[in-house]
C-alpha cells in the first residue's frame, strides 16, 4: 500500500467485563476507511459493530477494554497516530477535530435545555474558539450547509421545536464543525422515517464528497449500506464474515451470512413467501371504515385534525396496510379501529359491530377480544415485572376465560405458535431479545383468538434479519389461523412483502389506495412516488444484485 | 402569562386551605387559650370572671363569626394578641424573625453546598477510573442515606457534646453572634443536605447516561466541561423541586434546633406557644410558614420554564403530543 488509509483497524479485539464473565465483543477484525470514501460496517445487534465504532473514537463503555490490535489514524500530512491506549487528554484533542461522531438517536442526542446554536457551537468552544461573532458566523454557515432553512432562526430554537430529521441535520452540522477527517456515523438513520432517512443519507454523502472526509457508516440494514458504501464489511458475532468493495460483495456474496442479510433486506428481496389473498366475490368485508375523522382539542385555537376522510374495506383473511410518514394519522386510525378512542365523526364497522357506537363498559370490553393490537416497541409493551407466562395469561384472566390450568396450556400453546421454546414461559421480558419480545407480543395478541390484529409499526424497531423472521411468522400465522391484519408502517418495502391492499396517508388524508401491486408498481400520486423512491436500495433491482437467486425462505 | 396566573391562583388556594385547616385544628383542641392562661385555680378566678374574659377576647361568639373575624383581621395585617403575654403577635414575630431567618438561610446555603459537594464527588467521572477509590465512592453514595436517618435533635446534642464540651472549639457561653450560629446551622443543614444529595446523585447519574452527554464527549469535552455545561443544568431540575419541598424540613428543623440550642427565634416562640396553647401566636406562625412555603414553591415553579425551555410554550405542548400520537 503506497498511501496509508485514513483509518486502519488491524486485528482489533474488545472484551467487556460483566459481573459474571468477560464477553468477547470483537474478535480480531480488520477494516480501513479511505479519505473521501464510505466504509459500511453491517451486522445485526450484538455483532460488535458499535463496539468497533466506539473504540475508533475512544468512547468504549466503562467495562469495555481493547485487548489487542491497533487502530491507526493517518493525518493529512501523512503522520500516523496509534489510537489504542492513547491517554485521555490526547483523545480529547482528537475528538471533534479529527474524528466526528454522528449519533444514532437524534431525539436524545441534543441537550434539551440548550439552543441548537449552542449545541453546534460546542465543539468550537471546546477546542478553543472564543470570538463570539466568529462562532455565530460559523454556526450559521454550518446550519446552512446541512440544508436547514433560516439558520439564524434555527440557531435560536430548542431541540424540541425541530423534527427528527432536522435534529439529525443539526447533529451532522455539529460533527462537521471543525472539518474532521473521519466521520463515524453510528446507525444515523435507524430512528427516522424512510423518506427522511434517504435525505439524511444523501446529505452525508454530499458532505463527504465536498469535504473529502472518510465515513465509517454503521448500520444493520444492508440496503442502506448498499446504496452508499465503497467498502462493505459484514460483521457477525464479533468477527468479519466478509469484506470488500461494496458492489462486488453485493453482486457475489461469498459468505452464507451476507446472503441471509441480502435476503432479509425487505427492499432488496422478496423475503417472505406469501401468496396474495383475493377476497371471494360477494364476501362481506370484515372491516369497513367510512369518512373517519378524528380531532384533538387544542386550548386556545382550532382543534387539530389528525385524520379526515379515511375510507377503506378489509376482506377477511387479507392484510391491509396504512402507509405514511410520522404525523400522517395512521396510528390514530389504528387506535380508533381497535376502539381505544372514539372518532369525532365517521363509521367503523368490524365484524358487523359498529365500533363508534360501543358505549364503553361491557360491550367495549367484549369487542376487545375481536381486535388486538401489537405495538411498535417490544421493550415498552411488556410488563417488566411479570413472567412471560403471566403476560400471556393476563388477557384470559381479564376476560375470565378458562381455568388456571387451561390458561397455562393456552399460553404454552401460543408460545409454540410463535416458535418460542416452552422454557421462555418462566422468563422475564428483559431476558429476551427484541425479536423474541415481539413474538411474545404477537402471542399475547393472538391468545384471545381475535379476528383482526392491528400491527402498529410492529417490525419497525427490529433489525432487518429479525424483521424478516417476524414478517414470515406473521404470514404463516395468517395462513394457519385465517387472521386479518391491519398493518401500519412507514416502510413501503415491508408493505410490499406482506400486504394485499394499501392506503397511503398524508397529513391525515388518504392520497391513494388499492391493491398493493397496482399502487406500488404504478403509483399515481407524487407522494407515493416519493415514498417509493426513498426505500433504501430502491435503485437496485434484486435480480441485478444476485441473478441466480430464488426468493428464499 | 396564563401559566403565571394559574400558578398564582394555585398558590392562593393552597394558602387559604392551610389557613382553614390550621384554624379548625387549633379551635378544635380541647380547652381554649383563656382556660390555659386563666383557668389555673391559683389565680382564683370565678366562672363569671372567666366568662367575662372570654367575652373580652370574643371567644363566646359563634365559631363561624369568630373565623370570619380572624380572616378579616389577618387580611388587615392584624395578627391579634398573644394570650400568654398580651403582646401583639406581630411585634413578637418581628423580634424573633431576623434570628430565625439568618439561621434558615445559612442552613439552606450550607445544606446546598454540602449536597452539591457530596453529589459531585460521588459521581465524578475522574474517580470512576481509579480502582482504589471504589470504597470511597460507595461511602460517599451511602452518606446521604445515613444523614437522612439521623434525628435533628440528636445531631444538635452530639454536635454540642463534641465541639463545645469535649473539644471546646465553639463556646456555648458568651459566644459572638457568629459563633452561636455555627452549630445550629450545621444541625439544621445536615437533614436538609441529605435528601438533596440523594436526588442530585440520582439525577446526575441519569443525565450522565443520556446520549447527548456521550455526544458531547465525542466532541472532545473534558469531564469538567461535561459536568458544568451539559449535566449540571439538566440535573438541577429535579433537585430544585426537592429544594422547594425541603423548606418544610427547614421549619420543623428550626423549631427543634432553636429549642436544643436555646436560641431566640420563631422556632422557640412556636415551641413556647404550643406549650401555653397560645392560639393567636400559633395561628400566626402557621400562616407565616404557609406563606413562605407557598411563595418559595411558586418561585420554584416559575423558575422551571427559565431553566427548561421545553416548559415554556404551554400551548404548543399538547399539539406536539398529538402529532406524535398521530
Interface residues (C-beta under 8 A of the other chain):
Chain A: X57 X59 X62 X92 X93 X94 X95 X96 X97 X99 X100 X101 X103 X104 X105 X108 X109 X110 X111 X112 X113 X114 X115 X122 X123 X126 X127 X158 X160 X171 X174 X177 X296 X298 X299 X300 X301 X304 X306 X307 X326 X327 X328 X329 X330 X331 X332 X508
Chain B: X128 X210 X211 X212 X214 X215 X216 X217 X218 X219 X220 X221 X222 X225 X229 X230 X233 X234 X307 X308 X309 X310 X315 X318 X319 X320 X322 X323 X324 X325 X326
